[in-house]
Amino acid sequence: MREKIVQTFGRDQLGSFAPQFAHLNDDVLFGEVWNDEALDLKTRCIITVVSLMASGITDSSLSYHLQNAKAHGVTREEIAAIITHATLYVGWPKGWAVFRLAKEVWKEEGEPQTEKDRYQSTIFFPIGAPNDAFAQYFVGQSYLAPLTTEQVPVFNVTFEPGCRNNWHIHKADNGGGQMLICVGGRGYYQEWGKDPVELTPGTVINIPAGVKHWHGAAPESWFSHLALEVPGENGGSQWLEPVSDEEYMKLK
C-alpha cells in the first residue's frame, strides 16, 4: 500500500482567515485528489510541475513540487526531458525559468559551480548561449538569451568581466534606437564624447538612433542588461571600432 499524502499547510497558513480554502487545499486537493490511486504519485508530480510551468508560476510553489517530484522518483535526466518537452509547447522563457529551479533541486552534493553558475544564481533572467553570431563585435565573451521576439523584441545580454561591445550606432529612417535595463552585476555605458555612465541593477538607458556608443561589463564584474529594440523604419546597427584597452582600463 502506497504512502498517504497528508497536508496541513492550508490550515497552518490560512486556517483562521480562510477556513474553507484551507479545507479545499488540505482535505480535497491533497487529501482526496493526490491520494486517488488511479495515478501513481510520480505521475501526479510530473503533471503538477508541467501545469505550473504552463501557467508561468515559478515561485516557491514550483520549487516545492520539483522537490516533491524528486522525492517520488523523478530523476535529473527525466526532469530535464520533461521540461524540454513542455518548453516546446508553453514557451522558451518558461523553460529557462523552470530549469533554473530544477538545477538547484537536482544539484549533486559537492558539485562544483563555475563563476558563470554563481552569477546566474544572482539574476532572474537566463544567461543564455554564447553570443557567437555577434562575437566579432565584442571584446571578450558575451551571452545572449532571447526572452521574446514578439511585439517589442527583448534579449538578455550578459558580459563576462572585461567584456564590452564595439562602438556602434543604431540607425533608422524614423524612430528606432534601443533601451537597456540593467538586471545584474555592474557595467558601463558611454556615448561618444561623453563620460562613461556606471550601470547597476535598475539603471535604465535610452539610446536614440544615430548616437555612437558602447556598453559592457566593468573590468572585474559580470554584467547583464535587457536590450529592447525600439521599433523604427529601416532600422539596423552599424558596428565600428573596438573600445581601446587603454580607455577601457581607466574604468574602475
C-alpha positions as CSV (number, residue, x, y, z in Angstrom):
1,M,0.0,0.0,0.0
2,R,1.4,3.4,-1.0
3,E,2.1,6.2,1.4
4,K,-0.8,8.5,2.2
5,I,-0.4,12.2,1.4
6,V,-1.2,14.4,4.4
7,Q,-1.2,18.2,4.0
8,T,-1.7,20.8,6.8
9,F,-0.2,23.9,5.1
10,G,-3.6,25.4,4.3
11,R,-4.7,25.3,7.9
12,D,-1.3,26.4,9.2
13,Q,-1.3,29.5,7.0
14,L,-5.0,30.3,6.4
15,G,-7.0,28.2,8.9
16,S,-8.5,31.2,10.8
17,F,-8.5,33.6,7.9
18,A,-10.0,31.4,5.1
19,P,-11.0,28.0,6.6
20,Q,-13.0,26.9,3.5
21,F,-9.9,27.5,1.3
22,A,-7.7,25.7,3.8
23,H,-10.2,22.7,3.8
24,L,-10.2,22.6,0.0
25,N,-6.4,22.7,-0.1
26,D,-5.6,20.2,2.6
27,D,-8.6,17.8,2.5
28,V,-9.8,17.9,-1.1
29,L,-6.7,18.7,-3.3
30,F,-4.2,16.7,-1.2
31,G,-6.4,14.5,0.9
32,E,-8.6,13.2,-1.9
33,V,-7.1,14.0,-5.4
34,W,-3.4,13.3,-4.5
35,N,-4.4,10.1,-2.8
36,D,-6.6,8.8,-5.6
37,E,-4.8,5.6,-6.7
38,A,-5.8,6.0,-10.4
39,L,-2.4,7.7,-10.9
40,D,0.8,6.9,-9.2
41,L,2.4,9.8,-7.2
42,K,5.4,10.1,-9.6
43,T,2.9,10.8,-12.5
44,R,0.9,13.3,-10.4
45,C,4.2,15.1,-9.6
46,I,5.1,15.4,-13.3
47,I,1.6,16.6,-14.2
48,T,1.7,19.2,-11.4
49,V,5.2,20.5,-12.4
50,V,4.1,20.9,-16.1
51,S,0.8,22.5,-15.1
52,L,2.6,25.2,-13.0
53,M,5.2,25.7,-15.7
54,A,2.5,26.2,-18.3
55,S,0.8,28.8,-16.1
56,G,4.1,30.7,-15.7
57,I,4.3,30.0,-12.0
58,T,8.0,29.8,-11.0
59,D,7.9,30.8,-7.3
60,S,8.3,28.7,-4.2
61,S,5.3,26.5,-5.0
62,L,7.0,25.2,-8.1
63,S,10.2,24.6,-6.1
64,Y,8.1,22.6,-3.6
65,H,6.6,20.4,-6.4
66,L,10.0,19.9,-8.0
67,Q,11.4,18.7,-4.7
68,N,8.3,16.5,-4.4
69,A,8.9,15.1,-7.9
70,K,12.5,14.3,-7.0
71,A,11.3,12.6,-3.7
72,H,8.9,10.4,-5.7
73,G,11.4,9.1,-8.2
74,V,11.8,11.7,-10.9
75,T,15.5,11.6,-12.0
76,R,17.6,14.5,-13.2
77,E,17.6,13.1,-16.7
78,E,13.8,12.7,-16.6
79,I,13.1,16.2,-15.3
80,A,15.4,17.7,-18.0
81,A,13.5,15.8,-20.7
82,I,10.1,16.8,-19.2
83,I,11.0,20.5,-19.0
84,T,12.5,20.4,-22.5
85,H,9.4,18.7,-24.0
86,A,7.0,21.1,-22.2
87,T,9.1,24.2,-23.3
88,L,8.3,23.5,-27.0
89,Y,4.6,23.8,-26.1
90,V,4.5,26.5,-23.4
91,G,7.3,28.8,-24.3
92,W,11.1,29.3,-24.1
93,P,11.3,31.8,-21.3
94,K,9.2,29.5,-19.1
95,G,11.6,26.6,-19.8
96,W,14.6,28.7,-18.8
97,A,12.9,29.8,-15.6
98,V,12.0,26.2,-14.6
99,F,15.4,24.9,-15.5
100,R,17.0,27.4,-13.1
101,L,14.9,26.0,-10.2
102,A,15.3,22.3,-11.3
103,K,19.1,22.7,-11.4
104,E,19.1,23.6,-7.7
105,V,16.8,20.8,-6.7
106,W,18.8,18.1,-8.6
107,K,22.2,19.6,-7.8
108,E,24.6,16.9,-6.8
109,E,26.2,17.2,-3.4
110,G,29.7,18.7,-3.8
111,E,29.0,19.5,-7.5
112,P,31.4,22.3,-8.4
113,Q,30.0,25.6,-9.5
114,T,31.6,27.8,-12.2
115,E,31.8,31.6,-11.9
116,K,29.0,31.6,-14.6
117,D,26.8,29.3,-12.4
118,R,27.4,31.5,-9.4
119,Y,26.5,34.6,-11.3
120,Q,23.4,33.0,-12.8
121,S,22.1,32.4,-9.3
122,T,22.1,36.1,-8.7
123,I,19.9,37.2,-11.6
124,F,16.3,36.3,-12.6
125,F,16.8,36.1,-16.4
126,P,18.8,33.3,-18.1
127,I,22.3,33.9,-19.2
128,G,21.7,32.0,-22.4
129,A,24.1,30.7,-25.0
130,P,27.4,32.2,-26.2
131,N,26.7,35.1,-28.4
132,D,28.6,33.6,-31.3
133,A,26.7,35.4,-34.1
134,F,28.0,38.8,-32.8
135,A,31.3,37.7,-31.4
136,Q,33.2,39.7,-34.0
137,Y,31.7,42.9,-32.5
138,F,32.7,42.2,-28.9
139,V,35.9,42.1,-26.9
140,G,35.6,39.2,-24.5
141,Q,32.8,36.6,-24.1
142,S,29.2,37.6,-24.2
143,Y,26.0,35.5,-24.0
144,L,22.5,36.0,-25.4
145,A,19.1,34.8,-24.2
146,P,16.1,35.8,-26.4
147,L,13.2,36.5,-24.0
148,T,10.6,37.4,-26.6
149,T,10.7,38.2,-30.3
150,E,7.0,39.3,-30.5
151,Q,5.8,42.9,-30.4
152,V,8.9,44.5,-28.9
153,P,11.9,42.1,-29.1
154,V,13.7,41.7,-25.7
155,F,17.0,40.0,-25.2
156,N,19.1,39.4,-22.1
157,V,22.7,40.1,-22.9
158,T,25.4,39.0,-20.4
159,F,29.0,40.1,-20.4
160,E,31.8,38.3,-18.6
161,P,34.2,40.5,-16.6
162,G,36.1,42.8,-19.0
163,C,33.7,42.1,-22.0
164,R,32.3,45.0,-23.9
165,N,30.9,45.6,-27.4
166,N,32.4,47.8,-30.0
167,W,31.4,51.4,-30.6
168,H,28.2,51.2,-32.7
169,I,25.2,53.2,-33.9
170,H,21.6,52.2,-34.2
171,K,20.2,53.6,-37.4
172,A,16.7,54.2,-38.6
173,D,14.9,56.5,-41.0
174,N,12.3,57.1,-38.4
175,G,12.1,56.1,-34.7
176,G,14.4,53.3,-33.8
177,G,17.1,53.1,-31.1
178,Q,17.5,50.9,-28.1
179,M,16.7,50.7,-24.4
180,L,18.9,49.0,-21.9
181,I,17.5,47.8,-18.5
182,C,20.3,46.6,-16.2
183,V,19.4,43.4,-14.3
184,G,22.6,42.2,-12.7
185,G,26.2,42.9,-11.9
186,R,28.0,46.1,-12.8
187,G,28.8,47.7,-16.2
188,Y,29.2,50.9,-18.2
189,Y,27.6,52.8,-21.0
190,Q,29.3,55.6,-22.9
191,E,28.3,57.9,-25.7
192,W,30.9,59.3,-28.0
193,G,32.4,62.5,-26.5
194,K,30.8,61.9,-23.0
195,D,32.0,60.4,-19.8
196,P,31.1,56.7,-19.1
197,V,28.0,56.1,-17.0
198,E,28.1,53.3,-14.4
199,L,25.3,50.7,-14.8
200,T,23.9,48.7,-11.8
201,P,20.6,46.7,-11.5
202,G,17.6,49.0,-12.1
203,T,19.5,51.5,-14.3
204,V,17.6,52.3,-17.5
205,I,19.4,53.8,-20.5
206,N,17.6,55.2,-23.5
207,I,19.7,55.3,-26.7
208,P,18.3,57.3,-29.6
209,A,19.0,56.3,-33.2
210,G,22.1,57.9,-34.6
211,V,24.1,58.0,-31.3
212,K,27.6,56.4,-31.3
213,H,28.1,54.4,-28.1
214,W,29.2,51.2,-26.4
215,H,28.2,49.2,-23.3
216,G,29.6,46.3,-21.4
217,A,30.8,44.9,-18.1
218,A,33.1,46.6,-15.6
219,P,36.7,45.1,-15.7
220,E,36.2,42.8,-12.7
221,S,32.4,42.2,-12.7
222,W,29.9,40.1,-14.6
223,F,27.1,42.2,-16.1
224,S,23.6,41.7,-17.6
225,H,21.1,44.0,-19.3
226,L,17.9,43.6,-21.1
227,A,18.1,45.0,-24.6
228,L,14.8,46.3,-26.1
229,E,14.8,47.2,-29.7
230,V,12.7,50.3,-30.3
231,P,10.6,49.9,-33.5
232,G,11.7,52.1,-36.4
233,E,11.7,52.3,-40.2
234,N,14.6,50.6,-41.9
235,G,16.4,50.0,-38.7
236,G,19.8,48.4,-38.3
237,S,23.1,48.6,-36.5
238,Q,26.4,50.0,-37.8
239,W,29.3,48.4,-35.9
240,L,32.5,50.4,-35.6
241,E,35.9,50.2,-33.9
242,P,36.5,48.4,-30.6
243,V,36.9,50.4,-27.3
244,S,40.6,50.6,-26.8
245,D,42.2,48.7,-23.8
246,E,43.8,52.0,-22.7
247,E,40.4,53.8,-22.4
248,Y,38.6,50.8,-21.0
249,M,41.1,50.1,-18.3
250,K,40.6,53.7,-16.9
251,L,37.2,52.4,-15.6
252,K,37.0,51.2,-12.0
